[in-house]
Amino acid sequence: MQYDEIAQLQAQHSAWALLRSPHAPLILSFLGRVFVDASSGPIAAGELASELDDELYALNDRLGEDSYPRTAPAYLDEWAEPERGWLRKFYPTGSDEPHYDLMPPVEKALGWVTDLRSRDFVGTESRLNTLFELLRQMVYGADDDPERRLVELRRRRDELDAEIARVERGEIAVLDSVSQRDRLQQFTRNARELLSDLREVEENFRALDRKLREQIAGWSGSKGELLDTALGSRSMISESDQGRSFQALYDFLLSGQRQTELTDLLDRLGSIVDLGNTDQLRHVHFDWIDAGERTQRTVRQLSEQLRRFLDDQVWLENRRVFDLLHDIEGHAFALRDHAPKQPIMEIDDVAPTVGLPFERPLYAPQAPVELLDAPTDIEDAELDADGLLDQIYVDIDALGARVRDGLRERTQIGLPELIEDQPLQQGLAELIGFMTLTDGRYQTVIDEDHRDRVDWQAEDIDRVADMPHVSYVRKGSS
C-alpha cells in the first residue's frame, strides 16, 4: 500500500477511528459479545440499551463511577452517528421502534485486535491443505482440455479406490488430536469470517441502493431515461461479481441436501472427544442462512422501491409532490458534506397533523329558554337542596399539612414539587386552595416573573394551567 492510501484510511476509515477512540475497549467488547459472538442480526433499541446499561453498571462499579457517566441510549446514538459508522440505526418495516445493526468496520477492528493475542497453538497444516485444494480447483476448473480433465478425474478415482481398499482391509487412518485441533481452528475462523463477509456484502448492497436513490433525487431528465438507468443499476447489482458470488452462496445454503449434510456433519463434530465443547458451532449454518436472508431483504427492498416508481398513476397524481421532495433531497445531498454549524430552517413537526372532516362536531343549536317573570309561591313547597350542597369541597387543612410535611426536611419547597409527589385530585379548586394557604409556620411566595405548567385530568380530559411560580418558605430560615 502507498503512503497516501494509508493516510487516507487513517483519516477516514471508521475502523481506524474506532481503534483511536478512548472507549474502544467498551465498544469492541460489548458489540463483539452481543453481535459477533451471538451471531445476532438487528436488535431492538430497548433491548440493546438494557444490555449496555448492565455493562456500564458493572464497569462503573469496578473502575469508578465516572468511568462511563453517560446513559446507554446516549452511547448508542453516538456510535450510530454517520461520521462514526459503527452501528446502523433504522426502523424495520412494520415496526415503530428503532433497531441497531453492527457495521463491518467494527468487525474489521475486532478481528485485528483478536489477532494481537498470543496463541498457544497455531495450526498450519489445515491452512496449507485448504490453499492446495483451492489452487487445484482454480487450475482444473479453468482447464477446458478434456484429456487433462480426464487425467485428473482418474487420478482422484484411483486415490478413492486405494482408500476404499485400505478400509476394507481394516486399515483406517484417523486424524490425531493435533490435526483435529488444527482443522477446528481453521473451520471456526473461516465460519466467523464468512458471517463478517455476509454483513459487508449487505452493506455494499445498501451503498448501491443509496447511490441509486441519490441519482433519482437529482434527476432532471425524462422518466424513461431514469427508468433505463434505474433498471440498469438493479441489473448491475445482481450481475456484478459480488452479486453472482453471493447468489451462488445463497443457493448453496438453501439446498435441502446441503443443509441436511451440514447438520449431520456438525452434529457428528460434537461427538469428537479431542475437540472438546463445540456446541457454539452446531448451528453456525443457520446463522449463515439468516445473514444471507438479511442481505436478500436489502435487495428486495430496492426492487420494491423501483416497482413503486413504475406505478404511472401514482406518478401522475403526485408529480408535484415528487418534484418538491426531489428538490429538497437534492439540496440535502448537496449540503451533506458542507453542513452549516447553525440551523438554516426550523419546522414545527416532521409530519402534518391530519384533521378529518367527520371528526368535527356538527352544529347543535341551543334550545331557547323561557323565563317566567310572574312571582312563584314556594312557602309550602318542599325544596330539594341536594344540588346546592353537591359542590367540590377542598380541605384546606389537608393541603396545609402536605406543605408542612414537605418542609419537614427542607427550608423551601415549590408547588410543582408537591403536585409531582401527589397529583391534583380536585383540579382547579385544589390548585387555587394551594395558592391561598396561610400559616404562621411558613410563608407563601408568588413569583410573577417565573411561570410553571401544572397538569391534571378531569373527566378524562387533560387540563393544563399556566401560573406564576409558587413556593413555600419555612419562617425563621435564612
N, C-alpha and C positions, 0 to 999 in steps of 0.2 A: 504494500500500500504506500501511496505517496504522502508527503508531508501535508499538503493542502487537504487531501481527503480525510486524514486523521484529525486535522484541526477542525474541519467542518463537523465531523462526528462528535468531537469533544464539545463543540458549541451548541449543537442542535439535537443530538440523539437523546431520546428520553431515558434509555438505559444508562447512559453515561451520567446524565443529570441525577438519576436515582442513586447511583453509587456515590456521588458527591454530597447527597443530602445528609444532614445530621440525623435524620430519622430513618436512615437506610436499614439499620438492624430491625426496627419495628416493622417497616413496610415489607421487607423481604421475608421475615419470619412469619408474620401474620398472613400476608397474602399467599405465601408459599404453602402454609398449612391448610388454609381454607379452600384455596382454588386448586393448587397443583397436587398436593398430597392426596386430597379427597377427590381429584378429577371432577371438580364441580363446574357446572356451567353458570349462567347468570343467577345471582342471588338477590332476593328482595332487600330493599334498603333497610327495613326494620330488623330483619334477621341478621344482616351483616353488621349493622350498628350495635346490636346486642352482643354479638361475638366480640367485636372490637372493644366494647365497653368493659367486658370481663378481662380482656387482655390488658387494657390500660390500668384497670384497678390493681391487677396483680403486679404490673411493673412499677406503678407508683408506690405500692406497699413495700416493694423490695428495694427500689432505687431512691425513693424520696417522693414526697407529694408533688413537687414542682417539676418532676421529670417530664411528664406529659400533661400539661394543665388544661388543654382544650378538650371539648366533648368529642365523642366518637363521630357523630354526623359531621362536625366541622372538619375533622381529619379526612373523612371520606370525600367530602366535597372538594377539599384541596387536592387530593390525589386524582380526582376526576377532572380537574381543570385542563383545558385544551393545551396549555403550554407545558404541562407535565405529561399527560397522556399515559398514566399508569393504570387508571380504571376508566371504563366506559359507562357513563350513566345514561340510561334510556328508559322509555316506557314501552314495555311489550304490548303487543296487540291484545286488546280486551282487558287491560289492567290499568288502574289509576294509581298504582304505587310504583315509584321508580325502582329500577333494578341496576345492579352493578355487575360488570363482567371484567375479567382480567385482560389486560392488553399485552401483546407479545413482548414489548421491551422489558417488562418485569421478569418474564421467564428467561430472557437472554441474560439479564443481570443475575438472576438467581442461579442459572446454570454456570456462569463464570465464577460466582462465589463458591458454589458447591465444588467445583473442580480445584479450588485452592486447598481444600482439606487433604491431608495426607491419608493415603490408603495403605492398609497393611497387606492387601492383596490386589495386584493389578493383573488382570487376565489379558493375555496377548494372543494365545493360540486361536481362540474362537474368532477374534477380530481378523486374524490372517486368513482363516478359513472362509469368513464372510467376504473378504476382499477377493480371494481367489475365485469364489463362486460367482460374485458379481462380474469379475473380469471374464470368466468363461461365458456367462450369459450375454455379455455385450459382444464378444468376439463371434461366438457361434450364432447369436441372434441376428447379427448383421450379415452373415455369410449366406449368399444366395446360390452357392455351388452345391448341387445335390450330392456329389460324390463326397465332398468334405463333411457335409451334414450326416451322411450315412456312416462315414467312418467314426464320427463322434458318437452317434447313437449306438453303433455296435460296440464301441469301447465301453460305454456305460452299461449296455446289456451284459457284456462279459463280466464286468465288476459285480453286477447284481447276481448273475449266475454263480460266480465264485463265492459270494457271501451266502447265498442260499445253500450251496453245498456244504460250507463250513457249519452252518446252523443245523443242517440235517445230521452232521457228524457229531453234534453236541458241542462244537467249538464256538461259543458265544463270547464276543468281545464286549465287555461292559466298561463304560466310562468310569474312571476313578473319581474320588471326591474333588480333587483339584480341577479336573476337566469340567465336572458338573458346575462347580462354583464359577469357573471362568465363563461358561456359557450363560449361567444365570445372570451374572453381572452384565454381560453384553446384552442379553434379552431385556433386562429391566431398563437399562439405559436407552435402548432403541425404542422401547414401548413408551417411555416418557417423552422422548424427543418427537415421536410421532404425534402425540397429543399436542405438543407445543407447535409442531408444524401445521396441524389442522387449524389451530387457533390463528396462526399467522395467515394461512390461506383465507380464512374467513375475513380477517381484517383487510387483506388485499382486495377481496371482492367488494367490501364496503367502500374502499377507496375508489374503485372503479365506478361504483354507484354514485358517490359524491361528485366525481368528475363529470358524470353524465348529467346529474341534476344541475350543476353549475353551468353546463353548456346549454341546457334547456332554459335556465333562468336568464341568461344573457343573449338568447337567440333573437335575432331581428329579421331573419329571412322568412320564407314561406313555410307553411305547415308541412307540405310534402317533403321539402328538403330536410326539415328537422326530423321527420319520421324516418327517412333514409339513414340519417346519421345515428338516431337512437337505436334503430333495429340493427344497424351495423355494429354499434358498440355492444349490444346484447349478444350478437353472434361472436364478437371478439372475445367476450368473457368466456363463453363455453368452448370456443375453438382454440383458445390460447394454449400454450404448453402446460401452464399451471391448471387450466380448466380441464384439459383432457386427462392429465395425470390424476387430478382429484376424482374425476368421474370414474376412472378405472379403479381407483382405490375404493370408492363408494360401492361400485358394482361388486367388487370382490367381497366386501364386508357384508353386503346384503344377500349373498349367495347362501341358500339354505344348507348346501353341502359343506361350504367353508365354515359356516357358523357351527354346525354340528361337529366338524373336525376340530375346530379351535376349542370348543367347550370340552370335548373329550380329552384333548391334549393338556389343557390347563388343569382339569380335574386330576389327571394322572401325574401331573407335575407336583401336586401337593403330597403325593404318596412317596416321593423320593426322600429317603431318610437323610441323606448327606446334605440336602439343600435347606433343611430347617423349615421355618414357617414361611409359606408362600401364599397365604390367603389373600394378600393385597393384590396379587396378580391374577387371581382366579376369575375376576370379572373385567379384566382390562379390555377385552374385545368389545364388551358392551359400552365401555367408555369411548372407544374409537367410534362406534356407531352413533352415539349421542353427539359427539363432536362433529361428525360428518353431517348429521341431520341439521345441526345448527347452521352449518355452512350452506346446506341446501336451502334452508329457510331464507337466508340472506339473498340468494339468487332468485327465489320465488317472489320475495317482496319487490325486487327490481322489476320482474316481469309483470307483477300486479300494477305497479305504477305506470308502466308502459301501456297496459291494457286500458286503464282508466283514461289515459291520454287519447287513446284511439276512439273513444266514445264521442262521435260527432255532435250528438245532441247536447251533451254537457259542454262541449267546446263552444257551440253557438250561444247557449244560454248564459254562459259565464265568461265570455271572452273579455268583457270589460274588467271583470274581477281579476281574471288571469293577467291582464296587462298591468294592472296596478300592483299585483303581487310580484310579478316578474320584475317590475321596475324597482320595487322595494328590495327584492332579493339581489338584483344586480348591484344596487348601491351598497347593500350589506357586504357582498363579496368584494366589492372594490375597496371598502373601508376596513375589511377584516385585518389586513396586515398594517394598517395605518390608523388604528382606532384612536380617537381623541381621548385625552385624560378626563375631560369633563363631559357629561351627557349633553348631547345636542338636541334631544327632544324627550319629553316625558309624556306618557299616555296614562289615562286613568285606569285602564284594565287591559288584559290581554285578550278578552273575548267580549262580544256585545251582550248586553242584557236584553233578553227576549221577553216581550210583554204581549201575550196573545189577546186578541180582541174579546174572546169569550171569557177571559179571566176577569174582565172589568164588570163591576156590578151594574145592573140595569137601573134606570131611573125609577125611583119609587116616590110618587107624590105623597106629601103628608096630608092626612085627613084633617079637615077644618075642625076646630074646637069651638063649641058654642058655650059662651059664658052667660049664666043667669044673673041678672042684676037684682032680682027680687030677693028680699031677706028670707032666710031659712030658719024655721023654728026648730031648734035641736035641744030644747030644755029637757024633754023626756026621752030623747033618743039615746041609745047605747053607742058610745064612741069607741071604736077599735083603735087603741093607741099602740099596737104592736109595731106598726110601720114606723112610728116616730122613734121607738126605742131600738129598732133593728139597725143601728148605725155602728161604724167602726170605733172601737174604744182602744186607745193606746195607753198602756200602763207606763206613765212617766217614771214611776219609782223603779220599775224593772229596767228601763233604759238607763237611769242614773246608776243603778247597781252594775250594769255592764261597763259603764265608763270607769267606775271606781275599781272594778276588777282589772281593767286594762292598765290603770295607773298604779297598781299594786307593785309591779316590778320595774316600773319606769316613771320618769317625771313628766313625760309628754306622749300623747298618742293622737293620731289623726282619725277622723271619722271614717275614711276609706278602709283603714286597717281594721276597725271594729266591724264594719259591714263585711269585709272579706272573711273574718273569722266566723261570723254568724250572719248570713244574708238576711235582707229585709223580708219580713213575713206579712206586714200590713201596708206595704207600698209607700205612697207619698205621705200619708198621715204619719207613719212611723219616722220617715225622714225629717219631716218638719218638727216632730217631737224631739229628735236629737238636737236640732238647731236651737230649740228654746229651753234647753236644760239650764238650770241654775242650782248651784250648790256651794256651800261655804268651804268645801274642801278642795275644789278645783275651779278653774276659770275657763269659760268657753271663748275661744278666739276665732274670729271670722276674718279671713284674709281675702279681700276682693281682688287682689292682683293675681292670684293663682286660682285656676279652675280645676275642678275634678268632675269625672263622669261616673255616675252611680247607676248600676243596672239592677233591675229586678223583674220579676214576671208576675203578671196579674191576669187571671182568666185566660191562661195560655197565650198571652201576648207579651212580648219583650218590651219593657219600658226603660227609658234612659233619661236621666236628669243631669243637666249641665249646671253646676252650682259652684259657689266660691269654696275655697278650701277651709274646712272647719277642723279645729284641733282643740284638745283639752289639755290644760297645763295644771299640774298639781301646785297648789298655793304653797308658798314658802320655799320653792325650788328656784335656784338661780339659773 
